Amino acid sequence: MTWQMAQRAQRLNPSTIREILKLTERPGIISLAGGLPAAETFPVEAMAQATARVLRDAPREALQYAASEGYGPLREWVAQELAGQGLRVQAAQVLITTGSQQGLDLVGKVLIDPGSEVAVEQPTYLGALQAFAPYEAQFLPLEGDDEGPLPQALRAAGRARFAYLLPNFQNPSGRCIPLQRRLALAEAAASAGLPLVEDNPYGDLWYDEAPPQPLAAAAGDQAVYLGSFSKVLAPGLRLGYVVAPAVLYPKLLQAKQAADLHTPSFNQRVVHEVVREGFLHQHVPTIRSRYRAQRDAMDAALRRWLPAGCHWVRPGGGMFFWVTLPAGLDATALLPEAVAAGVAYVPGAAFYSAQARAHTLRLSFVTVDVARIEEGVRLLGGVLQRALGGAPSASGSAGSAGAA
Ligand SMILES: Cc1ncc(COP(=O)(O)O)c(C=O)c1O
């Protein structure tokens, strides 16, 4: 007997990031690779108290099977929270998911046929490419600039099933789409009849100014919006949500039922208990100030240690610096050397659906502390210097490394 796998299985690929994370488990490696929130930010005490309250007040309900749509009060909370960001939705449009990653999978399941085109930014979130690929999506790269995808690119992508966009502090590039571009994109999508899938796990992690209103606020029923509790509370909860127009909601719900019946009701009740009285309004600013300091430390370290010809834009939020290396360097080929030197990053090629730019890489500034950010970037600078055929720069000599 032999197992014959579905064609779909051929399209399931290992996540480059998870593979790299395995490498970096070796003690002593400074990993700037994974986008793991700083564990120090997890609200352990608030979770412990909320868990005790849930087990005291509604133990049997919390441990029972529950509605696939999600826990009603948490859906209400999400709708209210989004209204505060300019996105008016009904609680009935909110589907609680097992992480926003599940939301991406459900969107793929409901909207993609074999060969359907899906318009994506270049680069884009690797996990979305992974979620959509098994449904046999054909990725349609969207041309963009420093402000995000170009409106004319959306207009030209009208035949796609949807465009997948990350307006706030994109993973991996860190770029935030300004308001005028958002409005132009919403208008272009409407004129092309192109639905939008907006993924926003990083919107609350801003360090200079809050991002503009969601794209979905201007796109209305033409948008699906995904949010997450992973970056503002803890990713281990696996709690996210999809906001969908009425015409899509029942199908997303049925897809969710088939996938896992419902997101753990225990987690939903505990999280609702944590957030209901406004906890995030005190908690998130503490995450922001921590990550802001780490971002600034990484920016300074990059200026100090990266060789001339490297470029990056200091991100206004999120978790990542996106670095462009001098042409000719290949970040994938250099990774083993970097790991041998004691530092890890994610090669940028993983984030492209086509025509990968090999001389790019992503660095996370949230997981390791300021001292190790400095040391990790110093080690990376040495690897890049050697690859360029020069001696490792001593100190400060690469201060004009082209940060924009
Ligand atoms: C852009 C983006 N979308 C979705 C996710 C998935 O997040 P989660 O499933 O933890 O909500 C991530 C995780 O890093 C992400 O960066």
The ligand as an ORCA input file, in Angstrom:
! r2SCAN-3c Opt
* xyz 0 1
  C       0.771     40.025      8.697
  C       0.381     38.912      9.584
  N      -0.839     38.376      9.470
  C      -1.233     37.376     10.259
  C      -0.393     36.841     11.206
  C      -0.882     35.690     12.033
  O      -1.086     36.092     13.357
  P      -1.939     35.280     14.398
  O      -2.409     34.014     13.746
  O      -1.028     35.002     15.547
  O      -3.097     36.155     14.752
  C       0.893     37.353     11.366
  C       1.816     36.786     12.364
  O       2.938     37.144     12.504
  C       1.292     38.419     10.532
  O       2.503     38.981     10.609
*
